[in-house]
Amino acid sequence: MNNKNKYVFIVDNSMISANRIFNALSHITSILKVDYAASGKEALQKINNNPPNAVLLDIKLPDMNGVDMLQQIKQIYPNMVVIILTDYPTSHSFKISKALGVHGYYNKANELDTAIKQLQKLTK
């Protein structure tokens, strides 16, 4: 994959949210591939098998906390772009995410467009 064509991975337990994010990403011509997982375990396996350029990560997952998953991703891939998209933003998870090196932390309900713009800047 060349530098112009990016691979983005969505981790979200809600298919409705994942589809909304996927649709927002479909308008970005530099994104060649988008993959998805509904759980942290599935996502980590897929990310380790084929590391993406960026991960859009939900906080609430059925099998683990998104912040814990962020920590695992950053241990293995310290430079990977990770943006948190959550319906449940809290100052506590924001502070921990920032300390772990997250590239953005956004509310899915009203900041999806801003998160996508941030993703575009970070993956140029």
Long-range contacts (C-beta under 8 A, 24 or more apart in sequence): 1-32, 1-33, 4-30, 5-30, 5-31, 5-32, 5-33, 6-30, 6-31, 6-32, 6-33, 6-52, 6-53, 6-54, 6-123, 7-31, 7-32, 7-33, 7-34, 7-35, 7-50, 7-52, 7-53, 7-54, 8-33, 8-34, 8-35, 8-52, 8-53, 8-54, 8-55, 8-56, 8-119, 8-123, 9-34, 9-35, 9-36, 9-37, 9-43, 9-46, 9-47, 9-52, 9-54, 9-55, 9-56, 10-34, 10-35, 10-36, 10-37, 10-55, 10-56, 11-36, 11-37, 11-38, 11-40, 11-43, 11-55, 11-56, 11-57, 11-58, 11-61, 11-66, 11-69, 12-36, 12-38, 12-56, 12-58, 12-85, 13-38, 13-39, 13-58, 13-60, 13-61, 13-62, 14-58, 17-58, 17-85, 17-87, 17-108, 20-108, 20-112, 21-56, 21-85, 21-108, 21-112, 24-112, 24-113, 24-116, 25-116, 25-119, 28-116, 28-120, 30-120, 30-123, 30-124, 31-123, 38-62, 39-63, 39-64, 40-64, 40-66, 40-68, 40-69, 43-69, 44-69, 44-72, 44-73, 47-73, 47-77, 48-76, 51-77, 51-80, 52-80, 53-80, 53-81, 53-123, 54-80, 54-81, 54-82, 54-83, 54-119, 54-122, 54-123, 55-80, 55-81, 55-82, 55-83, 56-83, 56-85, 56-115, 56-119, 57-82, 57-83, 57-84, 57-85, 58-84, 58-85, 58-86, 58-87, 58-108, 59-84, 59-86, 59-88, 59-89, 59-93, 60-86, 60-87, 60-88, 66-93, 67-93, 67-96, 67-97, 67-100, 70-97, 70-100, 70-102, 71-100, 74-100, 74-101, 81-119, 81-122, 81-123, 83-115, 83-118, 83-119, 83-122, 85-111, 85-112, 85-115
